[in-house]
Amino acid sequence: MRRYSEDLRERAVQRVEAGETICSIAAALRISPSCVSKWRKRQR
């Protein structure tokens, strides 16, 4: 399992909060959609 930087996690969550879809964020940041989803859930 790859460890992602805290900065990348924060940027992904900020984009979700701004209304962007999880799939588009994942594609733009080259990470899996499940990572974005998990990070968003942890942020709450």
Sequence and secondary structure as in RCSB ss.txt:
>XXXX:A:sequence
MRRYSEDLRERAVQRVEAGETICSIAAALRISPSCVSKWRKRQR
>XXXX:A:secstr
     HHHHHHHHHHHHTT  HHHHHHHHTS HHHHHHHHHHH 
